[in-house]
Amino acid sequence: MTGLFSFPNPVNEKAARIVAGLVLVTCIVALATAQYWLLAPLALGFLARVLTGPRLSPYGQLATKLIAPRLGEPHYVAGPPKRFAQAVGLALTSAGTVLVLLGLEGAAAAVLAAMIVATGLESLFAVCLGCKVFAGLMRLGLVPAEVCAECADFGARPAPSR
């Protein structure tokens, strides 16, 4: 896809993991310093990535243009589960931003802790929780097979390579 409001398919998993690592560092800094307002720019970054992939996301641009190319050949994975994972990140960071605005900093800290777990798993171990939820929704028939033909072909998929 080449339009501004599109998401790449496939996605370079190396770039996705780098973005997750950048979000992880931001969440750790926000939680460690009680700078909960950082949830708002994180939410905007997730919004940019949901709507346009890496095109309008500073973290996405840094990952895809500067860092990932230096890590060797890309490792491609299906785009729709990654977009879903970005949408989950958007929902969490948006909720965290609202919690901060309501003065519920303890709850916002809990959101940051959840984000640290999710982005840590993705960036460090290539375990995408949003992608796992997406796969479960497909198995339940809640996400139609045509959304991700590669994802829907459960039996033909080779074992993941890391």
C-alpha positions as CSV (number, residue, x, y, z in Angstrom):
1,M,0.0,0.0,0.0
2,T,1.3,3.4,-0.9
3,G,-1.4,5.8,0.3
4,L,-0.9,8.1,3.3
5,F,-3.7,6.5,5.3
6,S,-2.6,2.9,4.9
7,F,-0.7,0.4,6.9
8,P,2.1,-1.7,5.4
9,N,1.6,-5.4,4.7
10,P,3.9,-7.1,5.3
11,V,5.7,-5.4,8.1
12,N,9.4,-5.6,8.9
13,E,9.3,-7.2,12.3
14,K,12.7,-5.8,13.1
15,A,11.3,-2.3,12.7
16,A,8.2,-3.1,14.7
17,R,10.4,-4.4,17.6
18,I,12.5,-1.2,17.5
19,V,9.4,0.9,17.8
20,A,8.3,-1.2,20.7
21,G,11.7,-0.7,22.3
22,L,11.4,3.0,21.9
23,V,7.9,3.0,23.5
24,L,9.3,0.7,26.2
25,V,12.0,3.2,27.1
26,T,9.5,6.1,27.1
27,C,7.1,4.2,29.4
28,I,10.0,3.3,31.8
29,V,11.1,6.9,31.9
30,A,7.5,8.1,32.4
31,L,6.8,5.7,35.2
32,A,10.2,6.1,36.9
33,T,10.0,9.9,36.9
34,A,6.2,10.2,37.4
35,Q,6.0,12.1,34.1
36,Y,2.6,10.6,33.3
37,W,1.9,13.4,30.7
38,L,4.2,11.3,28.4
39,L,1.2,9.1,27.8
40,A,-0.3,11.8,25.6
41,P,2.5,11.9,23.0
42,L,2.7,8.1,23.2
43,A,-1.0,8.0,22.3
44,L,-0.4,10.4,19.4
45,G,2.4,8.1,18.1
46,F,0.1,5.1,18.3
47,L,-2.6,7.1,16.5
48,A,-0.1,8.0,13.7
49,R,1.0,4.4,13.3
50,V,-2.6,3.0,13.3
51,L,-3.6,5.5,10.6
52,T,-0.4,5.6,8.5
53,G,2.0,2.9,9.6
54,P,5.4,4.5,10.2
55,R,4.9,7.4,7.8
56,L,3.8,10.1,10.3
57,S,5.3,8.5,13.4
58,P,8.7,9.8,14.6
59,Y,9.4,6.4,16.2
60,G,8.3,4.6,13.1
61,Q,10.5,6.8,10.9
62,L,13.5,6.3,13.2
63,A,13.0,2.5,13.2
64,T,12.3,2.0,9.5
65,K,14.7,4.5,8.0
66,L,17.6,4.6,10.4
67,I,17.9,1.6,12.7
68,A,16.3,-1.5,11.1
69,P,18.3,-1.2,7.8
70,R,21.4,-1.5,9.9
71,L,20.3,-4.8,11.4
72,G,20.5,-6.8,8.2
73,E,17.8,-8.3,6.0
74,P,14.2,-7.5,7.0
75,H,12.1,-10.2,8.6
76,Y,8.6,-9.8,7.2
77,V,5.4,-10.6,9.1
78,A,1.7,-10.0,8.4
79,G,0.6,-6.3,8.8
80,P,-3.0,-6.6,10.1
81,P,-2.0,-8.1,13.5
82,K,0.7,-5.4,14.0
83,R,-1.9,-2.7,13.1
84,F,-4.3,-4.3,15.7
85,A,-1.5,-4.3,18.3
86,Q,-0.9,-0.6,17.5
87,A,-4.6,0.0,18.1
88,V,-4.4,-1.7,21.4
89,G,-1.5,0.5,22.3
90,L,-3.6,3.5,21.2
91,A,-6.5,2.4,23.4
92,L,-4.3,1.9,26.5
93,T,-2.3,5.1,26.2
94,S,-5.4,7.1,25.4
95,A,-7.1,5.7,28.5
96,G,-3.9,6.5,30.5
97,T,-4.0,10.1,29.2
98,V,-7.6,10.5,30.3
99,L,-6.7,9.0,33.7
100,V,-4.0,11.6,34.1
101,L,-6.4,14.4,33.1
102,L,-8.8,13.1,35.8
103,G,-6.0,13.2,38.4
104,L,-5.9,9.4,38.7
105,E,-2.1,9.1,38.5
106,G,-2.0,5.7,40.2
107,A,-4.3,4.2,37.5
108,A,-2.1,5.9,34.9
109,A,0.9,4.3,36.4
110,A,-0.8,0.9,36.1
111,V,-1.4,1.6,32.4
112,L,2.3,2.4,32.0
113,A,3.2,-0.9,33.8
114,A,1.0,-2.8,31.4
115,M,2.6,-1.0,28.5
116,I,6.0,-1.9,29.9
117,V,5.1,-5.6,30.0
118,A,3.6,-5.6,26.5
119,T,6.3,-3.6,24.8
120,G,9.1,-5.4,26.7
121,L,7.8,-8.7,25.4
122,E,7.6,-7.4,21.9
123,S,10.9,-5.6,21.8
124,L,13.0,-8.1,23.7
125,F,11.4,-11.5,22.9
126,A,9.3,-10.9,19.7
127,V,6.2,-11.8,21.6
128,C,3.4,-9.5,20.3
129,L,0.5,-9.7,22.7
130,G,-1.8,-7.7,20.4
131,C,-0.9,-10.1,17.6
132,K,-1.8,-13.1,19.8
133,V,-5.2,-11.5,20.6
134,F,-5.7,-10.8,16.9
135,A,-5.1,-14.5,16.1
136,G,-7.5,-15.5,18.9
137,L,-10.2,-13.2,17.5
138,M,-9.6,-14.8,14.0
139,R,-9.9,-18.3,15.4
140,L,-13.2,-17.3,17.0
141,G,-14.4,-15.8,13.8
142,L,-14.7,-12.3,15.2
143,V,-12.1,-11.1,12.6
144,P,-13.0,-12.2,9.1
145,A,-10.4,-14.3,7.3
146,E,-10.2,-11.8,4.4
147,V,-8.7,-9.2,6.9
148,C,-5.5,-11.3,6.9
149,A,-5.4,-14.2,4.5
150,E,-1.9,-15.1,5.7
151,C,-3.1,-15.2,9.3
152,A,-6.2,-17.2,8.4
153,D,-4.2,-20.1,6.9
154,F,-3.3,-21.6,10.3
155,G,-2.3,-25.0,9.1
156,A,0.0,-24.0,6.3
157,R,2.2,-21.6,8.3
158,P,5.7,-22.7,9.0
159,A,7.1,-22.5,12.5
160,P,8.1,-18.9,13.4
161,S,11.8,-18.2,12.9
162,R,13.6,-15.9,15.3
